[in-house]
Structure formats: C-alpha cells, structure tokens
Amino acid sequence: MIKTLFKKDALAGLIEAVRKDGGEFVAPTLVARQASYKAVTDAAAIETDYIVPQNSFKEVLFPQSEAIATFKEAGTNMAGVEVNAKDTVVFGSRPCDAASVASLRSVFTWDFVDEFYTTREDKAVVISIACTKGDSSCFCTSVGLAPDATEGSDVLLRETEDGDFSAEAVTDKGKTFVKKHKDVFTTCKAAKEIAIFEPVKLDKVDLDKVGESLADTTHYDNDKMWGDIARKCIGCGACTYSCPTCHCFDIVDEGSFFEGERRKNWDACQFDFFTLHASGHNPRDTQYKRWRNRFMCKFKIYPGKFKTKGCVGCGRCVRVCPVRLDITEVMEELS
C-alpha cells in the first residue's frame, strides 16, 4: 500500500484547482456553531474541530428537493429534466458517512437505476478523514465498521502529529484524483499518525441475534417492547433526515393547471401520513409501528435485500432526537 502526504496548507490550492475545472468543493463549515457540510470557496471556511457534521453529505448526491420533469396544460405536455451534476469533491467526511454511499447506491440501482443519484455519485470524489476523537453516541464498531474504515472513501486521510495527513487512495477514482493533483499529494515522508479513536464496543449487541428476533413477525403486535420504547416518540422525523442511509422520498406535482414541476422530495417513515392509503386506511396508524418500521428497515429489511449496511453507526439519530430515543438500546434489547 503506497501512501502520499497531504499537507494542510495545500488545501487552498486543491480547492482552487477543483473550482478552476468547474467543480464544487464540499466540506464541513461552521453553521450556527455546528459543523455542517457546505460548498466552500476558501480553505479558511473549513471547520476542523468536529466529530461528525450535523448533516450527512447525502444531500450532495440526493438533494432534499429536485425537479425531475416539467409539465404544461395539466400534464399533457411533459418534458424530462437533465441531471445538473458537477464534478464534486466531498472533503472531511468521516468513514461512517462515506460507508453510506454504497448503501444509497444499492437502493437507487435496485430495481430501477435512478440517474439523478448515480450521475452525481459518479462525479463525486469522497475524501474522508479517519476519526481521532468521538463521543458516547458513536457506535460504528458495533455495526462492523471502524473509525478508519475505507468503505465508501475514494481517498482516506489520517492525521499526523505535525498537523498534516497521510493519504491512501482507496478506489480507482481516488487514485486518478491523487495522480491528477500530484502537486498536492506528494511522496510520503515518515510521519507519525495520531492514534485512532476507538468507540466503546456495545458488548450486548449481536446483529445476528437482532436479525433473528426481527424475523419472528409475531413480535409485531404481541411484543409490548415497541410500545414502551417508542411511547415518547413525537414523529418529528429528525432521525431520518439526519441519517446518512435513509432514502425515502415522495414524488409530487407542484404548480398550477397551466404549468409546473414534478419534484422528488425527501420523506420520512416517521410521519403519520407516510403510509396513508387513498382509502383512508393507514397500516401504521400509531407511532410505535412507524418507529418499529424504521428499526426493521435498518436491521432486517435492508440487510435482507442488500449486502451494504442499513446503519453505519454515526450516532446522529441519537444526538438529534429531542426525546432521547436511543437506537442502540433497542439493539441491545433485541440481542
């Protein structure tokens, strides 16, 4: 494995080179005192003191709202919308966020290839930074990842004691990027890397046992655990919107009889009208059923359909929940 050196003071030159080619550079910046992924034009705007940004960078590949068609005269005259995707560099991603890319691609290429997603991902280079710190909400090691995992990263950086990074090109896309910017990624000298943060391993969690428990559908309505756990859930959807692997969306026509757009908008399984039928029947008519469904999706439905992960252990859902529902407590309970 050949590593190169990426100096922090070369970041400005990298941003300039990417933008000069018409690309976009996305990195954590400080918004309302919290790190958040945003497009940047200046290296000084990049925040370096964070565990994970408050949002995931999935919105770069899968925007919260986008037009997929236009229409006139009540839909009798429709036209498709071309995907407007720039070459994009996502810098400063954590390995848990990077791992979500494979998860999203599994969904968006499952029974239909969503070119709005795949075109953006194909044109994106993900440069991750291994974690040297974390908090009690981090649980990547409990879902089979690690603070320096390479899954989903095109280039993985590890901080060195002198303030720079050792760089490992993981994918062919990453190798091409490093080669293209060889003036920034230089030959690696002997630099000592900072120790990687190790989250507390949840010893009580056994994902195989979780899957076995969820496979028994008698627990749906007979197990009072779901009602007890989700009793305080208010259905705000914060967990789903902040989650890097949640991917539900709705398609709606917006505009007037004369003209408008068909748009793809983020949706959330925690909303009470998410499964509402046109007949008025709702198979998930209470909040505990909706919360149970989200857990089922992460640890039973998703791994049953795909080889990628439904949960990457980033801990955002734990941090943002206004009533402190903790997904790891349910993982332990079902184990």
C-alpha positions in Angstrom: 0.0 0.0 0.0 1.6 3.3 -1.2 0.7 6.4 0.8 1.2 10.0 -0.1 1.4 13.1 2.1 -1.3 15.8 2.0 -0.3 19.0 3.7 -2.9 21.1 5.3 -1.5 24.3 3.7 -2.1 22.7 0.3 -5.8 22.7 0.9 -6.3 26.1 -0.6 -4.6 25.1 -3.8 -6.7 21.9 -4.1 -9.9 23.9 -3.7 -8.7 26.4 -6.4 -7.8 23.6 -8.8 -11.2 21.8 -8.3 -13.2 25.0 -8.8 -11.0 26.1 -11.8 -12.1 22.9 -13.6 -15.7 23.9 -12.9 -16.1 21.6 -10.0 -17.5 22.1 -6.5 -15.7 21.6 -3.2 -17.9 20.5 -0.2 -16.5 20.4 3.3 -17.6 20.9 6.9 -18.1 24.5 7.8 -19.3 26.2 10.9 -23.1 27.0 10.7 -24.8 28.1 13.9 -21.8 26.8 15.9 -22.1 23.4 14.4 -20.1 21.7 11.7 -22.2 21.3 8.5 -21.4 20.1 5.0 -21.5 23.1 2.6 -19.9 24.1 -0.7 -16.8 26.2 0.1 -14.5 28.5 -1.9 -12.0 29.3 0.8 -9.9 26.9 2.9 -10.4 29.2 5.9 -14.1 28.4 5.9 -13.4 24.7 6.6 -14.1 23.6 10.1 -11.6 21.1 11.6 -12.9 20.6 15.1 -15.9 18.2 14.8 -16.9 14.6 15.5 -19.3 14.3 12.6 -21.1 17.2 10.9 -24.7 17.7 12.0 -25.9 16.8 8.5 -24.7 14.0 6.2 -23.4 14.7 2.8 -26.1 12.5 1.2 -27.9 15.8 0.3 -25.0 16.4 -2.2 -25.9 13.2 -4.0 -29.6 13.1 -3.2 -30.9 16.6 -2.7 -33.8 17.3 -0.4 -35.9 18.5 -3.3 -35.3 18.4 -7.0 -37.3 18.7 -10.2 -37.4 15.6 -12.3 -39.8 16.8 -15.0 -41.8 19.8 -16.1 -45.4 19.9 -17.4 -47.8 22.2 -19.1 -51.6 22.0 -19.6 -52.3 19.6 -16.7 -49.6 17.1 -17.6 -50.5 16.7 -21.3 -47.2 18.2 -22.2 -44.3 16.8 -20.1 -40.6 17.1 -20.5 -37.8 15.4 -18.6 -35.2 17.4 -16.7 -31.5 16.8 -17.3 -29.3 16.0 -14.3 -27.2 19.0 -13.5 -24.2 17.3 -11.8 -20.9 19.0 -11.3 -17.6 17.3 -10.5 -17.7 17.4 -6.7 -15.1 16.8 -4.0 -16.5 15.9 -0.6 -13.7 16.7 1.8 -13.6 15.8 5.5 -16.2 13.1 5.5 -16.0 10.7 8.4 -15.7 6.9 7.5 -19.2 6.3 8.7 -20.6 8.9 6.3 -18.5 7.5 3.5 -19.8 4.0 4.1 -23.4 5.3 3.4 -22.6 5.9 -0.3 -22.6 2.2 -1.0 -25.9 1.9 0.9 -27.6 4.6 -1.1 -26.4 3.2 -4.4 -27.8 -0.2 -3.5 -31.3 1.4 -3.2 -31.0 3.7 -6.2 -29.9 0.9 -8.5 -32.0 -1.9 -7.1 -35.0 -2.4 -9.4 -34.5 0.9 -11.3 -31.4 3.0 -12.0 -32.0 6.5 -10.7 -29.8 8.5 -12.9 -30.3 11.6 -10.7 -28.5 9.9 -7.9 -25.9 7.7 -9.9 -24.8 10.6 -12.1 -24.0 12.7 -9.0 -22.2 9.9 -7.2 -20.2 9.0 -10.3 -18.9 12.6 -10.5 -18.1 12.8 -6.8 -14.8 12.1 -5.0 -15.1 11.4 -1.3 -12.0 12.3 0.7 -12.5 11.0 4.3 -10.6 11.7 7.5 -10.2 9.0 10.0 -11.6 9.8 13.4 -9.2 10.8 16.2 -12.0 11.7 18.6 -15.6 10.8 19.1 -18.3 10.7 21.8 -20.7 8.3 23.5 -23.1 8.3 20.5 -20.6 6.8 18.2 -21.1 3.1 17.6 -19.6 2.3 14.2 -17.7 -0.7 15.6 -20.9 -2.3 16.7 -22.2 -2.4 13.1 -19.0 -3.8 11.5 -17.2 -0.5 10.7 -14.3 1.3 12.2 -13.1 4.9 12.7 -10.6 4.4 9.9 -12.7 2.1 7.7 -12.1 2.7 3.9 -15.5 1.5 2.7 -17.1 4.3 0.5 -14.0 6.5 0.6 -12.1 7.3 -2.6 -9.2 8.7 -0.5 -8.7 8.2 3.2 -6.7 10.7 5.2 -5.1 10.0 8.6 -3.9 13.0 10.7 -0.3 13.1 11.6 1.3 14.7 14.7 2.8 17.5 12.6 -0.7 18.6 11.5 -0.7 17.2 8.0 -2.3 13.9 6.7 -1.1 10.7 5.3 -3.3 9.9 2.3 -4.3 6.5 1.0 -6.0 6.3 -2.4 -8.6 3.5 -2.0 -10.5 3.3 -5.3 -9.5 3.8 -8.9 -11.4 7.1 -8.8 -9.3 8.1 -5.8 -6.1 7.0 -7.5 -6.9 9.1 -10.6 -7.7 12.1 -8.4 -4.4 11.8 -6.4 -2.5 11.4 -9.7 -4.2 14.4 -11.2 -3.3 16.6 -8.2 0.2 15.2 -7.6 1.4 18.7 -6.7 -0.8 18.5 -3.7 -0.4 14.8 -2.8 3.3 14.4 -2.5 5.6 11.5 -1.7 5.0 10.4 1.9 7.8 11.0 4.4 7.9 9.2 7.7 5.2 11.0 9.7 3.7 9.6 12.9 -0.1 9.2 12.6 -2.3 10.3 15.5 -4.0 7.4 17.3 -7.4 6.5 16.0 -10.4 7.0 18.3 -12.0 3.7 19.5 -15.7 3.9 20.3 -16.9 1.8 23.2 -18.0 -1.6 21.7 -21.5 -2.4 22.6 -20.8 -5.9 24.0 -24.5 -6.6 24.4 -25.2 -6.1 20.7 -25.3 -9.1 18.4 -26.5 -8.2 15.0 -27.2 -11.8 14.1 -29.5 -12.1 17.1 -31.1 -8.8 16.2 -31.9 -10.2 12.8 -33.2 -13.4 14.1 -35.5 -11.6 16.6 -36.9 -9.3 13.8 -37.5 -12.3 11.5 -40.1 -13.5 14.0 -43.2 -11.5 12.9 -45.2 -12.5 16.0 -43.4 -9.7 17.8 -45.1 -7.1 15.7 -48.2 -6.7 17.8 -47.6 -9.0 20.7 -44.3 -7.5 22.0 -45.1 -4.6 24.3 -41.4 -3.6 24.0 -42.1 -1.5 20.9 -44.9 0.5 22.6 -42.7 1.0 25.7 -39.7 2.2 23.7 -41.5 4.4 21.3 -44.0 5.8 23.7 -42.2 9.2 23.8 -41.5 9.4 20.0 -43.2 12.6 18.6 -42.7 11.7 14.9 -40.6 14.7 14.1 -38.5 12.8 11.5 -35.2 14.3 12.7 -33.7 10.9 12.9 -34.5 10.1 9.3 -33.5 13.4 7.8 -30.1 13.4 9.6 -29.4 9.7 8.8 -26.9 9.2 6.0 -28.6 6.0 4.7 -32.3 6.9 5.0 -33.5 7.4 1.4 -37.3 7.6 1.3 -38.8 10.2 -1.0 -42.2 11.3 -2.4 -42.9 12.5 -5.9 -45.4 15.3 -6.2 -46.6 17.7 -8.9 -46.2 21.3 -7.9 -47.5 24.3 -9.8 -50.8 25.1 -11.5 -53.1 23.7 -14.1 -51.1 25.6 -16.7 -47.6 24.7 -15.8 -45.4 23.2 -13.0 -42.8 20.7 -12.0 -42.8 17.1 -10.9 -40.5 17.1 -7.9 -38.8 14.4 -5.8 -38.8 15.5 -2.1 -37.4 13.8 0.9 -40.0 11.9 3.0 -39.8 10.1 6.3 -41.3 6.9 7.6 -41.9 8.6 11.0 -44.6 10.9 9.6 -48.1 9.8 10.4 -49.2 10.2 6.7 -46.2 8.3 5.2 -48.2 5.1 4.7 -51.7 6.6 4.5 -53.7 5.0 1.7 -56.1 6.8 -0.6 -58.9 4.8 1.0 -58.0 6.4 4.3 -56.6 3.2 5.8 -53.2 3.5 7.4 -51.4 0.2 8.2 -49.0 2.1 10.5 -51.6 4.1 12.4 -49.7 4.6 15.6 -46.2 6.0 16.3 -44.7 2.8 17.7 -45.5 1.0 14.5 -43.7 3.7 12.5 -40.7 3.6 14.8 -40.6 -0.2 14.7 -40.6 0.0 10.9 -37.6 2.2 10.8 -35.7 -0.2 13.1 -36.9 -3.1 10.9 -35.6 -1.3 7.8 -32.2 -0.8 9.2 -31.5 -4.3 10.7 -33.8 -6.7 8.8 -35.3 -5.4 5.5 -32.1 -3.7 4.3 -29.6 -6.4 5.1 -32.0 -8.9 3.6 -32.1 -7.1 0.3 -28.6 -5.8 0.0 -25.0 -6.5 1.0 -24.5 -3.0 2.2 -25.4 -1.5 5.6 -28.7 0.0 6.7 -27.0 1.6 9.7 -23.4 2.9 9.7 -23.2 3.8 13.5 -22.7 7.5 13.0 -24.9 8.3 16.1 -26.7 11.3 14.5 -30.2 9.8 15.3 -29.2 9.6 19.0 -27.8 13.2 19.1 -30.7 14.9 17.3 -33.6 13.1 19.0 -35.5 15.7 21.1 -36.8 13.0 23.4 -33.5 11.0 23.6 -34.7 7.8 21.9 -31.5 5.7 21.5 -31.4 3.1 18.7 -28.5 1.3 20.5 -30.7 0.5 23.5 -33.1 -1.3 21.1 -30.2 -3.2 19.5 -29.2 -4.4 23.0 -32.8 -5.3 23.9 -33.3 -7.5 20.8 -29.8 -9.1 21.2 
